[in-house]
Amino acid sequence: MQLCVFDSRRGQQEGHELDKVLFFYPLDCPLPSQLSLVGLSEGLITFSRIFSPDSPCEFMEAERHGHIFYECEPDIWMILVVEKDGDQVTRDGAYRSLLRELYGIFRLFYGKISSRLENNPVADVVRNCLYVFVPDYIGDMMAGKTLWLPTISDSLAEHATVRILSVEPDILLECQSLLGLLESWSGVPQQSMVLFHNYLISSTLLPADTMAMYTYAVLRMIPSVVSQSFAQGSKRSYTRHSVLNSVVSTFVTEPKRSVSSLHEQTVSQPLHHDAWWQDVDGFLSSFAWGADGPGGGAVIPSVWLQEGEKMTYLCVYQHRALTLLMFIPSAESVALLRKQIIDQADKIQVLEEKLTKQWGGSNAMHVPGYRYMHHDLSRRTIKASPPNKVATLAKESLAVLNKVRGELDKEKNRSDHTDKELCLRTKNNAWVSARARAGHELYVVLEKASDTLLVASDAIDKFNKRHCEGRLSSD
C-alpha cells in the first residue's frame, strides 16, 4: 500500500516538485517513486477535469493495483494505492470512505490543511502533524506486517459513518433535558455528544464533526480507558518524543525541507495507544496533548470543529457505559462545567440505568432473518447488523453484495440524485437487495428467503417500514 497527500498548487517551478508532497507512506519510499506517483496522479486529475470539471478522477484500476483519489480540500489530494487481492474489496467507495475518515479525524485535531499552509507556507508544521498522525492511524490496520484493508466481509459496514442506537422518545427527551440543564446552569455555551456502548444517542455537532469525534471515541478513547489506570496513563507523556525523533529522521533524508520547527513545536498525538484514562471523579484525561510543565497535570484536549473553524475544548465524563462529550469555547470554563456535571451525577446515573434496561446487548441491532445496513448519507449514520451476525453469511453472498455496492457507487459518481433498486439471486440461493432513495441506502441479504422474488421483495418492504420509517419503499 502507498498513501500520499500532496498540494497541487505547490512546487510549480522546475526542481521543486517534491515540495508538493506533504506526506508519503511508506516512510522510506524513495523520492523518485514519490514524484512518480504524484506526477501520474496530477496527470490523471488534469485530464479527467476536461470531461468532468466538478468531479475529476476518483478511481483508476490497473492490472495489479487500484488508485483511489480523494480531494479532501480544494487542490489538496489524498492518493491511496492498493494491491489487488482475491478477498480484498476493489470497490473504490470503500477506500474513499477510509480516506474520508482519516481526513475527518485529522482535521478534527489539527484543523484544515490549507489553514496550516497559510500560516506556515514552508509546510513544516502540516508535515509534522501528518507524519505524527497518519502512521498511528495506519498502525491500527496492521496485524504484524500484514495490512488489513477493507474486504468483502466488510460489505455491510462503512468507514466514516456513525452507528446510532434508537432509544425510546422519553429517554431521548431526558437526555436532551439533562444537556440543556448543564448548559443553562453553568452559563457556558456548549455542544455535546452522548454515547452508550459505542453507539451514538445524541449529537449537536455537524455530521462531519460527529463522524470524526465518534470514530475517535470508539477507536481510541473508550478502548484506552478500559485498559488504563491513572498510574499507567501518567507515563504516556514521554512516548511522543520517540515518535517525533522518527519523524525528524524521515525529514532529514530530504535536505530541501527544513526540520528546525520540528524540534520547536509540540504536536499532539491523539491516536497514541493507551493515552486516555479515567480519573476517580469520572472525567477522562489524556497526556496526548502534553502536560502543564514538568510533573504537571494533563493539558485540556482541544479540537477544531468545522462550525466556526475555531479551537474548542473537550470535556469528557463517563459513567459505566454512558459517555458525555462536551465541547466548550474556552479552557477557563472547563472547571465550571465539571462542577455542574458532578452536581448532576445522580441524573446521569438515572439516565444510564434507563438506557441499560432498554439495551439489548451486543446484538441490540440484530433483526432475525436479515443481514442489513441502512445508511443515511446526509447524517453519515448507519444502522447495521452486528459484525458477529454478518460473519455467518456465505462468501458467495458477500461477493455479490460487494459487486452490487460497487455498481451503486458508480451510479452515485455519475449523479448526485440516484434512485436505484436491485434484487439479485446468488448461486447459493440467497437474495441480495440494494435500494437507494433520497439520500438513504439499504442493503439486505436474505439467505433463508423463499425461492420467489415476490416473497423476498415483500420481506424487504416489511423491514423498510418497520426499521427505516418507510424511506426506501419500492415504486
Order of alpha helices (4+ residues) and beta strands (2+ residues): beta-beta-alpha-beta-beta-beta-alpha-alpha-alpha-beta-beta-beta-alpha-beta-beta-alpha-alpha-alpha-alpha-alpha-beta-beta-beta-beta-beta-alpha-alpha-beta-beta-alpha-alpha-beta-beta-beta-alpha
